[in-house]
Amino acid sequence: MAFTKILPAGISTTGTVTLERVETTNSIVSLGSTNQLYINTDTPTVRPTLDLNFERDQRLDSRITFSRDSTATYLGSDGLIKTAQPNIPRFEFDTDGNCLGLLIEESRTNLITYSEDFNNVVWIKNVNLSSVPDSPNNTNSYLVIPTGSNTTYYLNYNTTTSNSAASLSIYAKAGGYDKLLLWSNQGGGYGFNLSTGQTFSVGNITDSLGASIESVGNGWYRCSITVSSFSRYNPYILNSETYETWTPDGTSGIYLWGAQLEVGSFPTSYIPTSGSAVTRSADFAKITGTNFTDFYNQTEGTIFFRYKNLSLDTSTIRGVWGLENSSAPVSGVRSPQSGSLRIRLLYNNNFSPAASNLFFISTDYQNGIVSYNQTENRLMMNGTSDFVSATHTNDNDIIAMSIGSRTTNGDSPLGGHISHLTYYPQRLSNAQLQNLTS
C-alpha cells in the first residue's frame, strides 16, 4: 500500500488538530510517526459520479429505469418469502438477514399447475395429507404422512418438458422424518437430509445434472435437482439414505410446500401457481438519456462491480453490465457460453484478447473492475495482478448502461445479485484497481 505525504514536517503541530477521518487499515489517510499526514494513493481520491450500493441502500437510484411485467418472489429480511409487484425491484436477503443486493433473473415458467395444493397432483401413493399453518411465506403447507407398510410413499406429477433440461424444486421441512428424495424419470435421484442440510444420491442417476439444498430459515429447505430430460416428478419420503422397504409410524412425515418445475439448467426464484402454469417475467434495469450522459465520461473512466451468480450455469451467456451506443452493444462484462466458467471483457461487441479469458464466474461474490482511456481497456477480478489490455478507440457516442444484463433490452440476464456498481470519471491507477477489488 502506497502513501504520499500531504502535511510537510515544517508545518507547526502546536495546539489541537481535529481530524474527521483517520483510518490505519486499508486507510484513506494515515498519521506518520512525526505527526505528518499521509494519503493512501491506492485509494481513489476522485469521487464517483455513480455509486450504486444495493446491498446497503436496498433501493434504486432515481436514474435507473427498472421493469418486470409480472409479480416475483424473493426472500425478505424477516426470513419469509415475499412477493414483489410488477415493476418493483427485488432486494433479496440471506437467512442471516444480510442483503444480497439487487436480484436480476430471466423469465421462467412454473409448469406445475398447483404448486401449493398437493391434493391436486396426478397421483398420491400411500400418504395422507394434512394442511398445517407453517410455510416459508407464513401461510399453510402440507404435512405428508406415509401410511401402511408399502415400499414407496410419494406424490407424482406427470408433466413433460420436451426433452429439455429441467429443474425440479420443492420446499421441505422435517416433520418426524427428515429424508426426502426427488426422483426423476430415469431410475435415480437425489436425496435431501432435512436435519443436516446435505444431499445424497439414490439409484442410477443417469439424467441428473446436479442437486442443491438451500436453507430458507425456520427449518425449511429448498431442495432442487436438475435433469437433462423430464417426464415425471416424484417427491418421495425415505426412512434412510437408501431406497428400501420400511414401515412408517403413521403420524410422522415431512412438510412440503412450493413445488416447481421449470425448463432451465438451474432453479430460479419460486413462482406460485393455483390452477395453471405461471410465467415470471424477466427483470430489466438500465440507465439512459441524460441520466447516463451526465455521469459518464466518454474519454476515460473506471467501473467497479460486485456480483454473484445463482448457479454455475454455462449453457447461456450471463451479462453483468453493458454499455451501448444508439445502434449496438459496445462494451461490457459477461460470461461466455459453451461450457466455459469464465468472465470476459467485451469491447466493440467483440471479446478482448485471449488474456481476458482468465477469470472464473462463481456463486460466491466476485469483485471486478474495468478501466479505460483513449489507449486501452483493462479488466481486473478479485485483486489479481493479471490485467486484460486491449486497444481502445474512443467512441464518444455511448448513451446507455444495462445493469445485470448484456444490453438495455435485457439480453443475457445475470441470473444473480448485483451488490455494487460504482463509476469513477477517471481511469484509476493499476494499484487502485487492485486495491478496490481485493
N, C-alpha and C positions, 0 to 999 in steps of 0.2 A: 504494500500500500504506500503510495507516494503522498507526501505533504509538502506544501510550499508556504514559507514564512510570509505572513502579511502584516505583522506588527514588529517593526525593527527594534533591535535591542536598545537603540538610543532614546526611544520614547519613554518618558517617565512613567513609572508604575505606582507613584506615590498616591495614596488615597484609596478609595473604594472603586473598583471596576465591576459592574454588573454585566454578566453575560447571559443572554436569554437562552442560548442553546450551546451546551458543550457535551460532546459525546466522545468517548475514548475507545469504543469498539466499533469498527466499521464506520468511523465518525465523519461528520462534515467538517468540524473544526476540532482542534486539539491545542492544549496548552503545553508548551515546551518546558524544559527544566528550569529555564531562566525567565519564566513568565512571558515568553514570546508566543504570539498567537499564530497558528498554522492552519491552513485549509487543506483538506483532503482532495487532491486533484484527481483521485479515482472516482469521486462522486460528482455528478453533473452540477454545475453552478447555474446553467441556463434553466429557466423554468419551463415546464411542459406547457404547450398550448392546448393539449387534450390529455386529461388524466382520468381514465375510467377505472375506478376501483369497485367492481361489482361485489366483491367479497365483503368489503367494508360498508359500502353505502346501500346496497340492496335496493337500488333504484336505477332508472335510466336517466342519463344526461338528456336535457331537453333538445339537444342537437340530433339525437338518434331517432330515426323512424323505425318503429317496430310493428310487425303484423303477424298474425296467425289466425286463420279463418275458423278455427274451432276452439272448443274448450280443451284443456290439457291438465294432467295431474303432475304433482311434484311432492316431495317430502318437505314438510314445513319445519319451522324451528321448534315446534312442540312435539315432534316425532310422529305426527299424523299426516296421512296423505291428504293433500288439499287439491282443490280444483280451481284453476285459473280460467277466467272467462276469455272469450275470443279477443285477440289483440292485446292481452295483458301478459307481460313477460313473466317468466318463472325464475325466481332466485331460490335455488334448492339448498337444503341443509343435509348434513350427515346426522347420524343418530346421537352424536355428542352435542348437537346444536350449533355446529360450525357451518357458516355459509360457504358453499362450494363455488358460488358465482352464478352467472347467467347461463341457463340451460338452453342449448340450441340443438334441435332434433329435426330429422327428416320426417316426412309423412309416413305413417304406418296405419294398418287396419287390423283390429282385433276380429278374427273370423269366428270366434266363439260367441254365439248369439245371446247366451245367458251367462255372463261372467261371474255373477254372484248368487244365482239361484240354481243350486245343484239338483233340485228336483226336476229340472228341465234338460238334463243331459240325456244322451241317447240310451244309456244302459247303466243301471245301478246293480252292482254284483255283490251280494252278501254283506251289505252295510245298511245301517239305519242313519237317517239324517235328523239332526236336531238343531233348530235355529237358536243362536245364543247371542247376547249383546256384547260382542267382543270382536273387533276387527282393526286393521291398520288405519281405517278412517273413522273409527269410533261409531260404526253402525253395527249391523249384525253379520255374523259369519255362520258357518255350519260346523257343528261337531260331528264328524263322520266316525261312527262306531261300528267296527266289524262284528259280525254275528255268526253263530254256528261254528262248525269245525271244518269248513271247506279250505281249499288251498289258497284261493285268491279273494281279495277284498278290495274292490276298486270302483271308480267311476269311469265311464267310457264316452269319448267324443269321437264321432266319425266325421271328419272334415278334411278334404283334400286340399293340397296346395300346388297341384300340377307339377310334382317332382321338383319343386324349388326348395332351396334351403329355407328352413323354418325354425323359429324359436318358440318354445313352449315354456310357459311360466305360470306359477301359482304361488300364492301366499299361504304359508303353513305355520302352525304353532303346535307344540306338543300338548296333548290332552290326555296323558296317561301312557300313550305310545308316542315314540319320537322318531320312527324310521319311515320316511316317505320315499317312494320310488316313482320316478317319471319314466314311463315305458313307451317307446315309440313302436313303429310297425315292423322293425327288422330284428326282433329277437333279443333285445337288450335295452339297457337304460342306465341311468344314474340314480343313485340313492342319496338321500339327504338326512343327516343326523341333526335333528332339531334341538338336541341338547348341547352338542359340541360345535355346531355351525360348520361341519365338514361334509364333503361329498365322498361317495364311494361308488364303484362300478358294480353292475349286476348283469350277468349274461354276456352274450357276444354282441358288443356294441359296434356293429359294422357300419352303421349310418350316422353315428354321433360325431359332431364337430366340437363338442365340449360342454361343460356344465359349470354353473356358478351358484353360490348361495350367499345372499346378502341380508344382513340383519337390518330390519327397519324399526326396531325398538319393541319393548314390551313383550319379548319372547317371540315375536313374529319374524319370519324369514321369507324373502322372496327366492324361490327355488326355480332354476331355469336350466333348460338344455337346448342345444341347437342341433338339428339333424339335417342331413343332406337331402332327404325326401321324406314325405309325410302322408299318412292316411289315417292313423288312429292315435289318439292321445289318451293315455291311461294313467291317472294318479292312483298308485297302489299304497296300501298300508302294510308294512312289514313288521315282523317281531324281532328281526336281527338284520345284520348287513348281508344277508343271503336271501335268495328266493326259495322258500321251503314251506311245507305244510306246518301250520301251527293252529292252536286253539285259543281264541280271544276270551277275555273275561266277561264280555257283554256290556261293560259300562265305560271302558277306556276307549280313547280314539285319538284323532288328530283334527285340529281346527283347520278349515280350509276357506279361502276367500280369494276372489280376484283372479280367475283363470284367464289366460291369454294365449292365443296362437296367432303369430304374425309372420308373414313372409319376410325373411331377412336373416342375416348371419349373426345377429346378436339381439337380445331383448331390449326394448325401449320402455319408456315410462308407461305405466298402466293406463289402459283405455277401457273404461266401464261400458258394458252393454246390457240391454234389457229387452231382448226380443229380436234383434237384428245385428249384423255386423256394423261396426262403427269405425270411422276413419278419423284419426287425429291429423290435422294439417301441419305443415312444416312451419318452423319459426324463421322469420326474416328480420334482420337488424342491419341498418345501413345509415350512413351519413352522406348527404348530398347537398348540392346547391351552395349557397354562401355559408351554411353551417360547416361545410367541408373546406371550401377555399379560404375561409377566414382563419383557420388554424394550420393549414398545410402549406409548407414551403416547397415549391417546385424544384428549387436548386439543390437543397441539401436537407437532411433530416434523419431522425432515428425513431424507430418504432419498437417499443418493448411490449412483450405479450407473455401472459402466463395462462396456461390452459391444461385441461386433462380430457382424455377420451373416455367414452363409456366402455369401449372394448378395443381389442387389438384387431379390428376388422381390416382386412387387406383386400376385400373384394371391390371396393369402390373408393373414389377419391374423397378425402376429407379436408375441407378448407378451414384454415384458422382465421385468416383475414385476407382481403384482396383490395387492390387499387385498380381503377379503370378510368379510361377516357370516354369520350362520347360514343365510341364505336366498339370497344373491345376491352377485355381484361389486360392490364399492363404489368402489374407486379402483385406479388402475394406470397403467402406461405401455405403449403398444402402437403398432404401425404400422397404419394403416387399409388396407383392401384397395382394389380397383377401380383399380389402376394408379397409386396415389399414393405417391411415395417420401418419406413424411413420418412423423413420430412425434407422437403426441398424448397428452395427459393425460386420463385417464378419471376422472370423478367421478360417483358415484351412477349408474353404468352408462351415463352419457351423456358425450359429448365436452364439454370445456370450450369457451369461446367461440372464435371464429374465429382469434384470435391463437395458439391452441395448435396451429395447423395449419402452423407455420412451419419445423419442423426436419426435415431430411432424414435418413433412415436411410442406412447406408453399410457397406461391407465393411471399412472402417477402424475402429479403436476410437473409440467415442463416449463422452464424459463427460457424464453428466446428473445432475440433482438436482431433487427435489421437496420443497418445504417446505409446511407447513400450520399453521394455528392456527384459532381459532374464527371468524375473519372471511374467510380466503382460502386458496386453493391457489396455488402458484407453481411453474412449471417453467422450468429453465434448461438449455441444452445448450451444451457446449464454450465456456463463458465469455462467451457472447453477452450483451449488455446488454438484450436484449428478454425481458421476463418474460411469462408467462402467468398471468393472475389470474382467479379465479373465486370467486363467493360460496361460502363453506363453512359448512355447518351441522354442528355436531359430532355424530358418530354414536354414540360411546360403546359400540358393540357389535361393533367389528371384532375378529375372532377368529383370523384366519389370513392367511398370506402365501404366495403362489406365487413361485417363482424360475425364471425362464426360460420362463414361460407366463402366460396371462391369468388362469387360475383354478387352484385346487388340484387339480382333476381333470385337469389337463394340457391344457386347451383352448388352442388357438393357440400351440403351442410356438415358441420363438425361432428355431430353426434357426441356431445360432451359439454363441459363447462368452461366458460371464459371467466377467469378470475380478475385479470388486469389487462388493460390496453392503454399504453401511455405514448404520447407523441411529443418528441423534442424537435424544435425547428432548426436544429443544427446537427451536423454529423459529429457525434461524440468520438472521443479518442478510443483506441483499442482497449486501453486499460479500463476505461469507464464502462465499455461494453461488457468486459469480463466481470467487473465488479457487480454490475447490475444483474447479471444472470447467474452468479454463483450462489 
